[in-house]
Amino acid sequence: MQTRISRADAQPVEMLPGLIRRTLAWGEKAMICEFTAKEGVLIPMHNHPHEQVGYVLSGRVEFTVEDETFVAQAGDSYAIPGHVQHAAHFLEPTVLIEVFSPVREEYL
């Protein structure tokens, strides 16, 4: 469990070219991460067992969740159930905060 971590101390990890993840804090059942993406980054369709809930701090991102496509912009939030196919296409430079439950061990 990570009680507190400064953003400055959170290790940036380039998940894809132009997509940076910082794992900020985690407990026994959930974790919070910051994602910074350049315009044009595409996260292809995938799924994982983790519930994913997010908030767009800045920018715009187009999500496809199963058969639904929507654009989320600064101030919008979203929820993606576990085991559901989803993708993201960043329409401009974007910063997201996402919570995963359970903890994504590969993000620690």
N, C-alpha and C positions, 0 to 999 in steps of 0.2 A: 504494500500500500504506500502511496506517495501522498503525504499530507499537504505539502506545499511545494511548488516549483515556480521559479521566476521564468518568464518567457525568455529572458536573456540566457538562462541556463538550459532551456529546452533544446535538445540536439536537433537541428534541421536535417531531415532525411529527404532526398530527392526520390520520390516514388516512381515518377515518369519524368521525361524531360519537361521542365516548366511547372512541375507540381511538387511543392514542398510540404511535408508534414512535420508538425511539432507536437509531440505527445506532452500535454501540459500537466495532467494529474490523473490518478486512478485510485480506485478503492477495490473492494472485494467483488463488486457486481457491475461497475460502470467505469468508463474512462472518458476524458475529454481531450480533443485534439484540435489544433488549428491547421487549416489547409490554405496555402497561398498558391494561386494558379495564374499562369500567364494566359492571355487571350489565345484561343485556339486549342488548348489542351483538351484531349478527349480521353475519358475513362471508359473503356469499352464495356459492353453488357457483361455483368458478372453477378454472383450472389454469394452470400456468406450467412452463417447462422446468427449473426449479431443484429439486433435491432439498431437502427441508425437514425438519430434525430439531429437536425441541424438548424443553424441560423446563419443567414448571409449578412456579414458585417459590411461588405462593400462589393460592388461589381454585379455581374449577372451571369447566371448559369442555367442552361437548359438541361432538365432531368428527364429521363425516360424511366418510368417505373412500370414494369410489365407493359401494358398497352397504352398507358397514359403518358403524354409528354406535356411538360409545363416549364415556364421560365420563372425562376426565383431571383429576386433582386434585393438590394440592401433593405433590411428590415423584415424580410420574409423568412418563414421557418417551414420545415417539412419533416416528415417522418416516413421511414422506409422499414417495413417489417423484415424480420430475419427470413432467409431462404427465398427472397423475392428477387427476380432478375431486375437489374437497374443499371443505368449508364448516366454519364454527365458530360456535357460539352460546355466549356467556359467561353462565353461570348465576349468577355472583356476581362481585364485583370480583376481577380476576385479573391476575397478572403472569407472563409467559412469557419465556423466553430461547430464541431460535431461531437455528439456523445454516442458511445457504443456500449451496449449491454448484451451479453456479458463482456468483460474486458477482452480486447483483441491481444492475445499474448504476443503475436508477431509485431505489435506496435510498441512494446515495452522496451 
